[in-house]
Amino acid sequence: MIVPQAGGIAYRRDGDDIAILLVRAKRDPTVWILPKGHIEPGERPAETALRETEEEAGVTGELIGPVGAPLEFDNGRERVRVQYFLIRATAESDGGEGRAKQWFAPDEVMAAVVFPETRQLLREAIASIPR
């Protein structure tokens, strides 16, 4: 069985500069990941992406739309399929389940993530950020 999840690729813009949000993984805090989680009953994937981004990073925002094809992987307990959504950050608080979070410039975010599939997804997301 594949467990459906959704996640957010939150960004903020300052003039021409773009920053992408990553959070530390719960299981291995040395790893930077995109916020994501299980889709709750009755929740649409886009709603999950917004909720998980707020819960895990304290960032709220405007949903732009889905990015790329869903990523499938084994997380050690179950097979998951995650659809990511681009989110324009509009507010930020210290929330976030106590996880470390950081905003990365596009070149830095590519170096910070460990999985090639995530780098490809980030390339698609960055290319689709509205001007």
Secondary structure per residue as TSV (DSSP state, phi and psi in degrees):
chain	resnum	aa	ss	phi	psi
A	1	M	-	360.0	139.4
A	2	I	E	-105.1	128.5
A	3	V	E	-90.8	122.3
A	4	P	E	-78.1	134.0
A	5	Q	E	-134.7	168.4
A	6	A	E	-142.5	154.0
A	7	G	E	-147.0	168.4
A	8	G	E	-115.6	140.0
A	9	I	E	-110.7	92.7
A	10	A	E	-86.5	140.0
A	11	Y	E	-135.7	158.7
A	12	R	E	-137.1	153.8
A	13	R	E	-125.1	138.4
A	14	D	E	-130.2	95.7
A	15	G	T	65.6	-122.9
A	16	D	T	-88.8	-8.8
A	17	D	E	-82.9	136.1
A	18	I	E	-119.1	143.0
A	19	A	E	-129.9	140.5
A	20	I	E	-114.5	137.6
A	21	L	E	-88.4	132.8
A	22	L	E	-128.5	154.2
A	23	V	E	-124.9	159.7
A	24	R	E	-76.8	140.4
A	25	A	-	-68.2	143.3
A	26	K	S	-65.0	-45.4
A	27	R	S	-71.3	-36.6
A	28	D	-	-137.4	91.9
A	29	P	T	-64.5	-0.8
A	30	T	T	-84.1	-10.2
A	31	V	S	-103.6	130.7
A	32	W	E	-89.9	134.2
A	33	I	E	-137.1	171.0
A	34	L	-	-86.7	142.4
A	35	P	-	-60.7	136.9
A	36	K	E	-162.5	165.3
A	37	G	E	-178.4	179.8
A	38	H	E	-66.6	142.5
A	39	I	-	-80.2	121.1
A	40	E	-	-75.2	153.9
A	41	P	T	-55.6	132.7
A	42	G	T	81.0	-0.3
A	43	E	-	-98.8	139.2
A	44	R	-	-82.3	151.3
A	45	P	H	-53.7	-39.3
A	46	A	H	-63.3	-37.5
A	47	E	H	-65.8	-39.2
A	48	T	H	-61.3	-44.3
A	49	A	H	-58.4	-45.0
A	50	L	H	-65.6	-43.5
A	51	R	H	-64.6	-47.4
A	52	E	H	-65.0	-36.8
A	53	T	H	-64.6	-39.2
A	54	E	H	-71.2	-43.9
A	55	E	H	-65.2	-43.8
A	56	E	H	-85.0	-23.9
A	57	A	H	-131.1	-7.0
A	58	G	-	70.8	22.5
A	59	V	E	-111.6	127.3
A	60	T	E	-110.3	158.3
A	61	G	E	-170.6	-174.9
A	62	E	E	-100.6	125.6
A	63	L	E	-70.9	126.2
A	64	I	E	-94.0	-46.9
A	65	G	E	157.8	175.4
A	66	P	E	-68.7	152.8
A	67	V	E	-124.1	124.0
A	68	G	E	60.9	-175.8
A	69	A	E	-81.6	154.6
A	70	P	E	-60.1	145.6
A	71	L	E	-93.9	134.4
A	72	E	E	-115.6	135.5
A	73	F	E	-161.3	165.8
A	74	D	E	-98.0	121.6
A	75	N	-	-92.2	9.7
A	76	G	S	101.8	-22.8
A	77	R	S	-117.3	-33.8
A	78	E	S	-157.1	163.2
A	79	R	E	-86.6	129.1
A	80	V	E	-123.6	153.2
A	81	R	E	-127.3	119.8
A	82	V	E	-115.9	123.5
A	83	Q	E	-97.6	125.8
A	84	Y	E	-99.2	151.4
A	85	F	E	-129.6	140.2
A	86	L	E	-78.4	131.3
A	87	I	E	-130.4	125.6
A	88	R	E	-85.8	115.6
A	89	A	E	-65.7	132.6
A	90	T	E	-118.5	-22.0
A	91	A	E	-154.4	156.2
A	92	E	E	-145.1	137.0
A	93	S	-	-127.5	179.0
A	94	D	S	-80.8	0.4
A	95	G	-	-53.3	-165.7
A	96	G	S	112.4	33.1
A	97	E	T	54.9	20.7
A	98	G	T	74.0	7.6
A	99	R	-	-79.0	148.4
A	100	A	-	-72.3	144.1
A	101	K	E	-136.2	157.2
A	102	Q	E	-155.9	145.8
A	103	W	E	-96.7	132.0
A	104	F	E	-121.1	142.1
A	105	A	-	-67.2	156.6
A	106	P	H	-52.0	-43.8
A	107	D	H	-69.3	-35.1
A	108	E	H	-70.3	-36.0
A	109	V	H	-65.9	-34.4
A	110	M	H	-64.4	-36.3
A	111	A	H	-77.3	-26.6
A	112	A	H	-77.7	-32.7
A	113	V	-	-86.2	148.1
A	114	V	-	-98.4	-20.8
A	115	F	-	-96.8	129.9
A	116	P	H	-58.5	-34.9
A	117	E	H	-63.8	-36.2
A	118	T	H	-68.8	-40.1
A	119	R	H	-60.8	-42.5
A	120	Q	H	-64.4	-42.8
A	121	L	H	-61.3	-42.6
A	122	L	H	-64.6	-37.9
A	123	R	H	-59.0	-45.6
A	124	E	H	-63.5	-41.5
A	125	A	H	-64.0	-47.5
A	126	I	H	-62.5	-39.9
A	127	A	H	-65.9	-24.3
A	128	S	T	-97.4	1.4
A	129	I	S	-67.3	125.4
A	130	P	-	-62.3	146.2
A	131	R	-	-76.8	360.0
